[in-house]
Amino acid sequence: MVLVGIVIGAHFAKLEVTWLLLAGESMTAVTLLLLALLKNSERRAEHAIQLKLDAIAAALLETQEGKPGTAVKSLREAIKIEDDT
């Protein structure tokens, strides 16, 4: 928001083109940074969901086969994965 105010102020103050370019490039850099942060957050959420789905599938398979194993433990750990991320 501060950068937007600076750009608008620079246009109203009729500053040199160099300052306008600097303000525009700063806004571009901030936009790219926010985009990278958003993509990282999205990737982490997808990874957590995939781990949970894998644990659920393994637990269901073990239950169907009647062979108890480590899948239930993995499922419990996967459900708590949101606390760690």
Secondary structure as UniProt FT lines:
FT   HELIX           2..12
FT   TURN            13..14
FT   HELIX           17..65
FT   HELIX           71..79
FT   HELIX           81..84
//
